[in-house]
Amino acid sequence: MDIVRHFRIELSNDGQRYLIGKRSFKSLNDLIEHYKTHPVFDADQNNKLYLTKPLIINDTNHQS
């Protein structure tokens, strides 16, 4: 079963690093590659979440 979860990714004050939790990455690609093999934190420590594929929205009425 696929589950969609949202996680806040912040930009460092100097705009050079992407932050999620206490970890920081030089690029979004680095962040994504890391979380493909390492679990993303969750409130439930027994629930390990990994990035597996991008969310693709096919709704033509969706506004960014």
N, C-alpha and C positions, 0 to 999 in steps of 0.2 A: 504494500500500500504506500502510495506517495503522500507525503505530508509537506505542506508549505509552511515554513517558519520564517519570520523576519528577524534580522539582527541589525542593530545600529552599527554602522561603520562610520567612524569619525575621522576627520582630517586633523593632523597635528597643528599646533599653533603656527608653525613656520610653513605649513602647507607641503611638507616634504614626505610625510609618512601617513599611512592609513592605519587606524587604530580600531581594534575590536577587543573589548575587555582590556586586559593588561598587555596584550601583544601588539606589536607594530610591524608594518611591512612597507618596503620601498614602493610597491606598486599594487594595484588591485589584482593583477595576475599572480603576484607572489602570494597574496592573501588567499586567493581561490585555490591555488595549487596546494598550499599548506593544509587547508581544511578539506581537501579531497581525501587525505590520508590520516588526519588528526581530527578527533571530535571537536565540534563547536560546543562551548559551554552551554548548559541549560539549567534551569532551576531544579529539575529532577536529575540528580547525579546518576541515576540508573538509565537514563535516556540519552544515548550517545547519538549525536546528529552529525552527519557528514554532508559536504556539498557533493552532489552527484551529477546534476545537469542544470543548465540555465532554465529559468522560467520564461516561456515564450507566450506572449499574450497575442492572440489572433483576433481580438475584438477590434474592428475598425473604428468603433465609437469610443475606444479608450483614449483619454487625453492625458498627456504627460504633464 
